[in-house]
Amino acid sequence: DLIGIRMYDFVVMNPDFVMDEVAAWDHRNHQGNSPFLAGMLIHHVAGTNPEVKPALNLKLLDLLNPDQEPNDGIMFTLDEFFHDQRPPGVLLPPDGVPLPATHTYVHAYHEDVADTEAMGVLATAGLFHRRKVVIRLAEIQLTKDRESHGLFDGEHGQPPAEVALDVAVRYASRVQDVLGHAVLVHESRLDHRTPDILLQEQGTTLAPNVTVFEGPVLDDMDSVRLDLTVLEVDWYPRFHIQEWAFDTDQALASFHGDVPLHDAVIAFESEYARCVLDVRVVDLY
């Protein structure tokens, strides 16, 4: 009780119990494939702040976390959302293209997630409005990998490049009119241990189709504000990247601006990389 955990949590949150008793349809812990989920509009908000407030901000789950998995102090973040959905559980919107459950990250302790502005805005959009936006990194052309190719080139690490996305998304359109300020609804940071890693060789072009942001939006919003930096990473213990601890990452390319809420293709580039975003706005019903 001192740290906000009750004994039965250790039973019902055990992965084996979840696999056997909760994910009983196909026993896939991270997928929502059950037919009982068919037609549901699902969006998860996952916490990423590992400090347990009732326990003097102790990072409880990091005491035994050799893989440095992200967590919110009580649960591992990757256990807080469906990673995938397939028939017969997946939602089929009017356009006929399957839309699995979406998720976003908020940097909050487990018990505080539900009280964040991000949760409030996303819940309002998800419950009472009828669109979702999905922004993906459709293409990345890597001109210079920012790895070391010579003794005095000022870069660190060895090819291939370890590419990660630093993402922050704010709802300003319409939300600012009501609340008086924009709301940070999603952030995925190296410090929060949430970005995945993409390996890429210099001089190549990939089509990774990596999700940058996905979530419900208000009907009368016309854009979302995106701050995206494509990073080359030299230090990220979660993925055992330990090339250079003194300067953990370098920017390859970045986008800072409003993304319109209609289907679109957005390109941005630098001397290091050219990137293409694919924006898809889905009518849910």
C-alpha positions in Angstrom: 0.0 0.0 0.0 2.9 2.3 0.7 3.9 2.5 -3.0 0.3 2.1 -4.4 0.5 -1.6 -5.3 -1.9 -4.2 -4.0 -0.9 -7.9 -3.8 -3.5 -9.0 -6.3 -1.8 -6.8 -8.9 1.0 -9.3 -8.9 -1.4 -12.0 -10.0 -3.6 -10.3 -12.6 -0.7 -8.3 -14.2 1.6 -11.3 -14.5 2.2 -11.8 -18.3 1.4 -15.6 -18.0 -1.9 -14.8 -16.3 -2.8 -12.3 -19.0 -1.8 -14.7 -21.8 -3.9 -17.5 -20.3 -6.9 -15.7 -18.9 -7.3 -12.3 -20.5 -5.9 -12.8 -24.0 -7.9 -16.1 -24.2 -8.9 -15.7 -27.8 -5.5 -16.5 -29.3 -3.1 -16.0 -26.2 -1.3 -13.1 -27.9 -0.6 -10.7 -25.1 0.0 -7.6 -27.2 -2.7 -8.1 -29.8 -6.4 -7.3 -29.7 -7.7 -9.9 -32.1 -10.8 -11.2 -30.3 -14.1 -10.9 -32.1 -15.5 -9.2 -29.0 -13.4 -6.2 -30.0 -14.8 -6.0 -33.5 -16.2 -2.5 -34.3 -14.7 -0.8 -31.2 -13.0 2.5 -31.5 -9.9 2.0 -29.4 -7.2 4.5 -28.5 -4.7 3.9 -25.7 -2.8 6.5 -23.7 0.4 5.0 -22.2 2.5 6.5 -19.4 6.2 6.9 -19.6 7.3 8.6 -16.3 9.0 5.8 -14.2 9.0 7.8 -10.9 6.6 6.4 -8.3 5.2 9.5 -6.6 4.0 7.8 -3.4 7.4 6.2 -2.9 9.5 9.4 -3.0 9.8 9.2 -6.8 11.6 5.9 -6.7 12.0 4.3 -10.1 10.6 1.0 -8.9 10.5 -0.9 -12.2 14.0 0.2 -13.1 15.4 -1.7 -10.1 15.1 -4.9 -12.1 14.9 -3.7 -15.7 18.1 -4.9 -17.5 16.6 -4.1 -21.0 15.8 -0.6 -20.0 12.2 -0.9 -21.1 10.0 2.3 -20.7 7.5 2.3 -17.9 5.2 4.5 -15.8 6.4 3.3 -12.4 3.7 0.7 -12.1 3.5 -0.9 -15.5 5.8 -1.4 -18.4 4.7 1.0 -21.2 4.8 -1.6 -23.9 2.2 -3.6 -22.0 -0.3 -0.7 -22.0 -1.6 -0.9 -25.6 -2.4 -3.2 -28.4 0.6 -3.4 -30.7 -1.5 -4.9 -33.5 -5.0 -6.0 -34.3 -6.1 -8.5 -36.9 -9.4 -9.9 -38.1 -11.9 -10.6 -36.6 -11.1 -8.0 -33.9 -9.8 -5.1 -36.0 -12.0 -2.0 -36.9 -13.2 -1.6 -40.5 -14.0 2.0 -41.1 -16.2 3.1 -44.1 -13.2 3.2 -46.5 -12.7 -0.5 -45.9 -9.1 -0.2 -44.9 -8.5 -2.0 -41.5 -7.6 0.5 -38.7 -6.0 -1.2 -35.7 -6.1 0.4 -32.3 -4.0 3.5 -32.0 -1.9 4.7 -29.1 0.0 7.8 -27.8 2.5 8.5 -25.0 2.2 10.9 -22.1 5.1 11.5 -19.8 3.2 10.9 -16.6 3.2 8.5 -13.6 0.7 5.7 -13.8 -1.9 7.1 -11.4 -1.7 10.6 -13.1 -2.2 9.5 -16.7 -6.0 9.8 -16.5 -5.8 13.3 -15.1 -3.5 14.8 -17.8 -4.8 17.3 -20.3 -3.6 14.9 -23.1 -5.9 12.2 -21.8 -8.8 14.7 -21.5 -8.5 16.0 -25.1 -7.9 12.6 -26.7 -10.8 11.1 -24.7 -13.1 13.9 -25.9 -12.0 13.4 -29.5 -12.2 9.6 -29.3 -15.7 9.4 -27.6 -17.5 12.3 -29.3 -15.8 12.9 -32.6 -15.4 10.8 -35.7 -11.9 11.1 -37.1 -8.4 9.7 -36.6 -5.2 10.9 -38.1 -2.3 8.6 -38.9 1.1 10.2 -39.8 3.8 7.9 -41.0 7.4 8.2 -42.1 7.0 6.8 -45.6 10.5 7.4 -46.9 13.9 8.3 -45.7 16.8 9.0 -48.1 20.1 9.0 -46.1 22.7 11.2 -47.8 25.2 11.4 -44.8 24.8 9.0 -41.9 26.6 11.1 -39.3 28.7 8.1 -38.3 32.5 8.3 -38.2 34.2 7.6 -41.5 37.5 9.2 -40.5 39.6 10.0 -37.5 38.9 13.7 -37.5 35.5 14.0 -39.1 33.9 15.1 -35.8 31.4 12.2 -35.8 31.2 9.1 -33.6 30.0 5.5 -34.0 30.2 3.0 -36.8 27.8 2.5 -39.7 25.0 1.7 -40.2 23.2 4.6 -38.8 20.8 4.0 -35.9 17.8 6.2 -36.7 15.2 7.2 -34.2 12.3 9.6 -34.2 11.9 12.4 -31.6 8.3 13.4 -31.7 6.0 15.9 -30.0 2.5 16.6 -31.1 0.3 19.4 -29.9 -3.4 20.1 -30.5 -3.8 23.9 -31.0 -6.4 24.2 -33.6 -9.8 24.5 -31.8 -8.3 23.3 -28.5 -6.6 26.7 -28.0 -9.9 28.5 -28.6 -11.5 26.5 -25.8 -8.6 26.0 -23.2 -6.6 29.1 -24.1 -3.5 27.1 -24.9 -2.2 24.2 -27.0 -2.1 20.8 -25.4 0.8 18.4 -25.7 -1.0 15.1 -26.5 1.9 12.9 -27.5 5.7 12.8 -27.0 8.1 10.1 -27.8 11.7 10.8 -26.6 15.0 9.0 -26.2 15.0 10.1 -22.5 11.6 8.3 -22.2 12.9 5.2 -23.9 9.9 5.0 -26.3 11.4 5.4 -29.8 12.3 2.4 -31.8 15.4 2.1 -33.9 15.8 1.8 -37.7 19.1 0.7 -39.2 20.1 2.4 -42.4 23.2 2.5 -44.6 24.5 5.8 -46.0 23.4 6.4 -49.6 20.3 4.3 -49.4 16.6 5.0 -49.5 14.2 3.1 -47.3 10.4 3.0 -47.1 10.0 2.2 -43.4 6.3 3.1 -43.0 7.0 3.9 -39.3 4.2 5.6 -37.3 5.0 9.1 -36.2 1.7 9.9 -34.7 -1.8 8.3 -34.6 -4.8 9.4 -32.7 -8.4 10.8 -32.6 -8.9 14.4 -33.5 -11.8 16.8 -33.0 -14.2 17.2 -35.9 -13.6 21.0 -36.2 -9.8 20.8 -36.0 -8.0 21.6 -39.2 -4.4 20.7 -38.3 -2.1 19.3 -35.6 1.2 20.8 -34.7 4.1 18.4 -35.2 7.7 18.7 -33.9 9.7 15.9 -35.4 13.4 15.4 -35.5 15.0 12.4 -37.2 18.0 11.4 -35.1 21.1 9.4 -35.6 21.6 7.8 -32.2 25.0 7.0 -30.6 23.8 6.1 -27.0 20.6 4.2 -26.3 20.9 1.4 -23.7 17.4 0.1 -24.5 18.7 -1.1 -27.8 22.3 -1.8 -26.6 23.6 1.2 -28.6 26.7 2.4 -26.7 28.9 4.2 -29.3 29.3 7.6 -27.7 27.9 8.6 -24.3 28.9 12.3 -24.3 26.7 13.3 -27.3 23.9 10.8 -27.5 22.4 11.8 -30.8 22.6 14.1 -33.8 19.8 15.5 -36.0 19.5 14.2 -39.5 16.5 16.3 -40.5 13.6 18.0 -38.8 10.0 19.2 -39.4 8.4 21.8 -37.2 5.0 23.0 -38.3 1.3 22.4 -38.7 0.1 19.2 -40.4 -3.2 19.6 -42.2 -6.0 17.2 -41.3 -6.5 15.8 -44.8 -4.7 13.2 -46.8 -1.3 14.7 -47.7 2.3 14.0 -48.5 4.9 16.2 -46.8 8.6 16.3 -47.6 11.5 17.9 -45.6 15.2 17.6 -45.9 18.7 18.7 -44.8 22.2 18.0 -46.0 22.0 14.7 -44.2 18.6 13.3 -45.2 15.4 13.7 -47.1 12.2 12.5 -45.5 8.7 12.0 -46.7 5.6 11.9 -44.4 2.3 10.3 -45.4 -0.8 11.8 -43.7 -4.0 9.8 -43.7 -7.2 11.0 -42.1 -9.8 8.3 -41.5 -13.6 8.8 -41.0 -14.4 6.2 -38.3 -18.1 5.9 -39.0 
